[in-house]
Amino acid sequence: MRQAGRYLPEYRKVRANFPNFMEFCLNPAAATEVTLQPLSRFKLDAAIIFADILTIPHVLGHPVTFTEGHGPRVTPFNSPHQLAGLQAHLADIPNALAPVFQTVKQTRAALPEDKAVIGFCGGPFTLACYMLDEKPSLGIANTLAFAAAHPQSFTQLLSILTQACASYLGGQISAGANAVQIFESWALACPPPLWQQAVHQPLTALAAAVRLQHPQTPIIAFPRGASQPQLLALAEQPQNPFAALSLATEVDLSWASQKLQPHVALQGNLDPLLLTQEDPAPMLASLTAMLNTAATNPGYVVNLGHGLTPQTLIPNVEKLVEAVRTWRA
């Protein structure tokens, strides 16, 4: 969860060389360097490839720019007439995102076998939200309006994004990724009546398409904001394509351990804000409670409930990793 990022001074040093953030993501030498930086500092089990979820809209003909204080801006998608352009760019994915595959390849070659490499992509609904609404954190009014006014076109948009993501994840796996994660981060904004069509079905279709080509590679889903029934539906579905569900901070881990863990591995859900506090005691207490709840059963990956923030204190990451390494049931 933003393992390589703004809280590390060595990351900021590399980042300063790239005014254009997307150029940074698509530079294999720089992306490999920052992917490996956290493993040089901490005794982590995996490297998470440094990229951005918006590489997909970017190469589908909706360029992404990043501005200070605003974050990403995606060239808007606002008409069904734009679907043909997206469809035409699908074939570009292998070449356009070859730099990310090269980053995966270089990272895999640089690490010992006992360190995993994790690739990722954004979920179809999350990508659609960024394409239809400039800043989903302020609401997704345009996404919901488009879905209501053009239901068939909205389904087609999600289908194209699903195909693009499947190609992207498949390329990462072929390059050496040991597992992949789908970040459906804006699922939390999806109203319940739209959930099945907009989140559950595309997310499942994406994972199934990847598994068809790479049946041995674990696929992790992060449906942020999913309710208990929605999480249960993802975990219990027939021929479930997900090896694990990554849980946001708000999910009751005790419930998840009882209801979900028999079906899928769990990942998360430590509050990343705990890592910003001077006193590490609350973080360590929460971590221990997590471990005592879920790690006593098979299939638990220690992780956060969302991404590390720029205010993360490096000593807290060190203490967290050490506490996990020394924990015993």
C-alpha positions as CSV (number, residue, x, y, z in Angstrom):
1,M,0.0,0.0,0.0
2,R,2.2,2.8,-1.3
3,Q,5.3,1.0,0.0
4,A,7.6,3.1,-2.2
5,G,6.4,6.6,-1.7
6,R,6.6,10.1,-0.4
7,Y,7.6,9.3,3.2
8,L,11.1,8.0,2.1
9,P,13.7,10.7,1.4
10,E,15.4,8.5,-1.1
11,Y,12.2,8.2,-3.0
12,R,11.7,12.0,-3.0
13,K,15.3,12.4,-4.4
14,V,14.5,10.2,-7.4
15,R,11.0,11.8,-7.9
16,A,12.6,15.2,-8.1
17,N,14.2,14.2,-11.4
18,F,10.8,13.8,-13.1
19,P,8.5,16.8,-13.4
20,N,6.1,14.6,-15.3
21,F,4.8,11.9,-12.9
22,M,3.6,9.5,-15.7
23,E,7.1,9.7,-17.3
24,F,8.5,8.6,-13.9
25,C,6.1,5.6,-13.7
26,L,7.1,4.6,-17.3
27,N,10.8,4.8,-16.7
28,P,12.0,1.3,-15.9
29,A,15.3,2.3,-14.3
30,A,13.7,4.9,-11.9
31,A,10.6,2.7,-11.2
32,T,12.8,-0.3,-10.4
33,E,15.0,1.8,-8.1
34,V,12.1,3.1,-6.0
35,T,10.4,-0.3,-6.0
36,L,13.5,-1.8,-4.3
37,Q,14.1,1.1,-1.9
38,P,11.7,-0.1,0.9
39,L,13.4,-3.6,0.8
40,S,16.7,-2.0,1.4
41,R,15.4,-0.3,4.6
42,F,13.0,-2.9,6.0
43,K,12.7,-6.7,6.3
44,L,9.7,-6.9,4.0
45,D,8.5,-10.1,2.2
46,A,7.6,-8.5,-1.1
47,A,8.3,-5.6,-3.4
48,I,5.3,-3.8,-4.8
49,I,5.9,-2.5,-8.3
50,F,6.0,1.3,-8.5
51,A,3.5,2.5,-11.1
52,D,0.1,4.2,-11.1
53,I,-3.4,2.9,-11.5
54,L,-4.1,5.6,-14.1
55,T,-1.6,4.2,-16.6
56,I,-4.6,2.4,-18.2
57,P,-6.7,5.5,-19.1
58,H,-3.4,7.2,-20.2
59,V,-2.6,4.6,-22.8
60,L,-6.3,4.2,-23.9
61,G,-6.2,7.8,-25.2
62,H,-7.2,9.7,-22.1
63,P,-3.9,11.3,-21.0
64,V,-3.2,11.9,-17.3
65,T,-1.5,14.9,-15.9
66,F,-0.5,15.5,-12.3
67,T,-0.6,18.9,-10.7
68,E,0.7,20.1,-7.3
69,G,-2.1,20.3,-4.8
70,H,-4.7,18.6,-7.1
71,G,-3.4,15.2,-8.0
72,P,-4.2,13.4,-11.2
73,R,-6.3,15.0,-14.0
74,V,-7.6,12.6,-16.6
75,T,-8.7,13.9,-20.0
76,P,-12.5,13.5,-19.5
77,F,-14.6,10.7,-20.9
78,N,-18.1,12.1,-21.2
79,S,-19.7,10.6,-24.4
80,P,-20.6,7.2,-25.7
81,H,-19.0,8.3,-28.9
82,Q,-15.6,8.0,-27.2
83,L,-16.0,4.2,-26.7
84,A,-14.7,3.5,-30.2
85,G,-11.5,5.3,-29.5
86,L,-11.0,3.3,-26.3
87,Q,-11.7,0.1,-28.1
88,A,-9.2,1.0,-30.8
89,H,-6.4,1.6,-28.2
90,L,-6.8,-1.8,-26.5
91,A,-4.3,-3.4,-28.8
92,D,-1.7,-0.8,-27.7
93,I,-1.5,-2.1,-24.1
94,P,1.4,-4.6,-24.5
95,N,3.6,-2.0,-26.2
96,A,2.5,1.1,-24.4
97,L,2.9,-0.5,-21.0
98,A,6.1,-2.5,-21.9
99,P,8.1,-0.1,-19.6
100,V,6.1,-1.4,-16.6
101,F,6.7,-5.0,-17.6
102,Q,10.4,-4.2,-17.8
103,T,10.3,-2.8,-14.3
104,V,8.7,-6.0,-13.1
105,K,11.4,-8.1,-14.9
106,Q,14.2,-6.0,-13.5
107,T,12.8,-6.1,-10.0
108,R,12.3,-9.8,-10.1
109,A,15.9,-10.3,-11.3
110,A,17.2,-8.0,-8.5
111,L,15.6,-9.9,-5.6
112,P,16.3,-13.3,-4.0
113,E,13.7,-16.0,-4.7
114,D,12.2,-15.7,-1.2
115,K,11.1,-12.1,-1.9
116,A,7.9,-11.8,-3.9
117,V,7.1,-9.3,-6.5
118,I,3.5,-7.9,-6.5
119,G,2.0,-6.2,-9.5
120,F,-1.3,-4.3,-9.6
121,C,-3.8,-2.3,-11.5
122,G,-6.8,-0.2,-10.8
123,G,-10.3,-1.8,-10.8
124,P,-12.6,-1.0,-13.7
125,F,-15.1,1.0,-11.7
126,T,-12.3,3.1,-10.1
127,L,-10.8,3.8,-13.4
128,A,-14.2,4.8,-14.8
129,C,-14.7,7.2,-11.9
130,Y,-11.4,9.0,-12.7
131,M,-12.3,9.2,-16.3
132,L,-15.8,10.6,-15.7
133,D,-15.2,12.6,-12.6
134,E,-12.0,14.7,-12.4
135,K,-11.6,14.2,-8.6
136,P,-13.6,11.2,-7.2
137,S,-12.8,12.2,-3.7
138,L,-15.2,15.2,-4.2
139,G,-17.9,12.8,-5.4
140,I,-18.8,10.8,-8.5
141,A,-21.8,12.7,-9.8
142,N,-20.8,12.4,-13.4
143,T,-20.2,8.7,-13.2
144,L,-23.6,8.0,-11.6
145,A,-25.3,10.3,-14.1
146,F,-23.6,8.6,-17.1
147,A,-24.5,5.2,-15.7
148,A,-28.1,6.2,-15.4
149,A,-28.4,8.0,-18.8
150,H,-26.3,5.5,-20.8
151,P,-26.5,2.1,-19.0
152,Q,-25.3,0.1,-22.0
153,S,-22.5,2.5,-22.8
154,F,-21.5,2.4,-19.1
155,T,-21.4,-1.4,-19.2
156,Q,-19.3,-1.2,-22.4
157,L,-16.9,1.3,-20.8
158,L,-16.4,-1.1,-17.8
159,S,-15.9,-4.0,-20.3
160,I,-13.2,-2.2,-22.2
161,L,-11.4,-1.3,-19.0
162,T,-11.7,-4.9,-17.8
163,Q,-10.1,-6.1,-21.0
164,A,-7.3,-3.5,-20.7
165,C,-6.6,-4.4,-17.1
166,A,-6.5,-8.1,-17.9
167,S,-3.9,-7.5,-20.6
168,Y,-1.9,-5.3,-18.2
169,L,-1.9,-7.8,-15.3
170,G,-1.2,-10.7,-17.7
171,G,1.9,-8.8,-19.0
172,Q,3.1,-8.2,-15.4
173,I,2.7,-11.8,-14.5
174,S,4.6,-12.9,-17.7
175,A,7.4,-10.5,-16.7
176,G,7.8,-12.1,-13.3
177,A,5.1,-10.9,-10.9
178,N,4.4,-13.5,-8.3
179,A,1.0,-12.1,-7.4
180,V,-1.2,-9.2,-8.5
181,Q,-3.6,-6.9,-6.7
182,I,-6.7,-5.0,-8.1
183,F,-7.3,-1.7,-6.4
184,E,-11.0,-1.0,-6.6
185,S,-10.4,2.0,-4.4
186,W,-13.6,4.0,-5.3
187,A,-15.9,1.1,-4.8
188,L,-16.8,2.9,-1.6
189,A,-18.6,5.5,-3.7
190,C,-20.7,3.0,-5.6
191,P,-24.4,3.0,-4.5
192,P,-25.8,-0.4,-3.5
193,P,-28.2,-0.7,-6.5
194,L,-25.2,-0.3,-8.9
195,W,-22.8,-2.5,-7.0
196,Q,-23.4,-5.8,-8.8
197,Q,-23.2,-4.3,-12.3
198,A,-20.4,-1.7,-11.7
199,V,-18.1,-3.4,-9.1
200,H,-18.8,-7.1,-8.5
201,Q,-19.2,-8.3,-12.1
202,P,-16.3,-6.4,-13.7
203,L,-14.0,-7.2,-10.8
204,T,-14.8,-10.9,-11.0
205,A,-14.6,-10.9,-14.8
206,L,-11.2,-9.3,-14.6
207,A,-9.8,-11.8,-12.1
208,A,-11.3,-14.7,-14.1
209,A,-9.7,-13.5,-17.3
210,V,-6.3,-13.3,-15.7
211,R,-6.7,-16.7,-14.0
212,L,-7.6,-18.3,-17.4
213,Q,-4.1,-17.3,-18.7
214,H,-2.2,-17.6,-15.4
215,P,-4.0,-20.1,-13.2
216,Q,-1.2,-20.4,-10.6
217,T,-0.8,-16.7,-9.8
218,P,-2.7,-15.4,-6.8
219,I,-5.0,-12.5,-7.4
220,I,-5.9,-10.1,-4.6
221,A,-8.9,-7.8,-4.7
222,F,-9.2,-4.6,-2.7
223,P,-12.9,-3.6,-2.9
224,R,-12.5,-0.6,-0.6
225,G,-15.8,0.3,1.1
226,A,-17.5,-3.0,0.4
227,S,-20.1,-4.0,3.0
228,Q,-20.1,-7.3,4.8
229,P,-22.7,-8.9,2.4
230,Q,-20.7,-7.6,-0.6
231,L,-17.4,-9.0,0.7
232,L,-19.1,-12.3,1.5
233,A,-20.6,-12.4,-2.1
234,L,-17.1,-12.0,-3.5
235,A,-15.6,-14.6,-1.3
236,E,-18.3,-17.3,-1.6
237,Q,-19.1,-17.1,-5.3
238,P,-18.7,-20.3,-7.3
239,Q,-15.3,-20.7,-8.9
240,N,-14.1,-17.7,-7.0
241,P,-11.1,-16.3,-8.9
242,F,-9.7,-14.4,-5.9
243,A,-7.0,-15.9,-3.7
244,A,-7.3,-13.1,-1.2
245,L,-9.4,-10.0,-0.2
246,S,-7.5,-7.0,1.0
247,L,-9.6,-5.3,3.7
248,A,-9.9,-1.5,4.4
249,T,-9.4,-0.2,7.9
250,E,-13.2,0.0,8.6
251,V,-13.8,-3.8,8.1
252,D,-14.3,-5.8,11.3
253,L,-11.4,-8.2,11.1
254,S,-12.9,-10.6,13.7
255,W,-16.0,-11.0,11.4
256,A,-13.8,-11.3,8.3
257,S,-11.7,-14.0,10.0
258,Q,-14.8,-16.0,10.8
259,K,-16.8,-15.5,7.6
260,L,-14.3,-14.8,4.8
261,Q,-11.1,-16.6,5.8
262,P,-12.5,-20.1,5.3
263,H,-12.9,-19.1,1.6
264,V,-10.0,-16.7,0.8
265,A,-6.9,-15.4,2.4
266,L,-7.2,-12.0,4.1
267,Q,-4.9,-9.0,3.8
268,G,-4.9,-5.8,5.9
269,N,-6.4,-3.8,7.7
270,L,-4.1,-1.7,9.9
271,D,-5.0,2.0,10.0
272,P,-2.1,3.8,8.1
273,L,-2.6,6.9,10.3
274,L,-1.3,5.0,13.3
275,L,2.1,5.1,11.6
276,T,2.1,8.9,11.7
277,Q,2.0,9.1,15.5
278,E,5.1,9.8,17.6
279,D,4.0,7.2,20.2
280,P,4.2,3.7,18.5
281,A,2.2,2.1,21.3
282,P,-1.3,2.4,19.7
283,M,0.1,1.1,16.4
284,L,1.7,-1.9,18.1
285,A,-1.4,-2.7,20.1
286,S,-3.6,-2.6,17.0
287,L,-1.1,-4.7,15.1
288,T,-1.0,-7.3,17.9
289,A,-4.8,-7.4,18.0
290,M,-4.9,-8.0,14.2
291,L,-2.4,-10.8,14.4
292,N,-4.1,-12.5,17.3
293,T,-7.4,-12.3,15.4
294,A,-6.4,-13.4,11.9
295,A,-2.9,-14.7,11.8
296,T,-3.7,-17.7,14.0
297,N,-5.6,-19.1,11.0
298,P,-4.0,-20.1,7.6
299,G,-4.1,-17.3,5.0
300,Y,-3.3,-13.9,6.5
301,V,-1.1,-11.2,5.0
302,V,-0.1,-8.3,7.3
303,N,-0.9,-5.0,5.5
304,L,-2.5,-1.7,5.8
305,G,-6.2,-0.8,5.3
306,H,-5.1,1.9,2.9
307,G,-1.9,3.6,1.6
308,L,1.0,4.9,3.6
309,T,0.8,8.7,3.8
310,P,3.7,11.3,3.4
311,Q,3.5,11.8,7.2
312,T,4.5,8.2,7.9
313,L,7.4,8.0,10.4
314,I,10.1,5.7,9.2
315,P,10.9,4.4,12.8
316,N,7.2,3.2,13.0
317,V,7.6,1.1,9.9
318,E,10.8,-0.4,11.4
319,K,8.9,-1.2,14.6
320,L,5.9,-2.6,12.7
321,V,8.1,-5.0,10.7
322,E,10.0,-6.1,13.7
323,A,6.8,-6.7,15.7
324,V,5.4,-8.9,12.9
325,R,8.7,-10.9,12.7
326,T,8.7,-11.6,16.4
327,W,5.0,-12.2,17.0
328,R,4.0,-15.6,18.1
329,A,0.5,-17.0,18.5
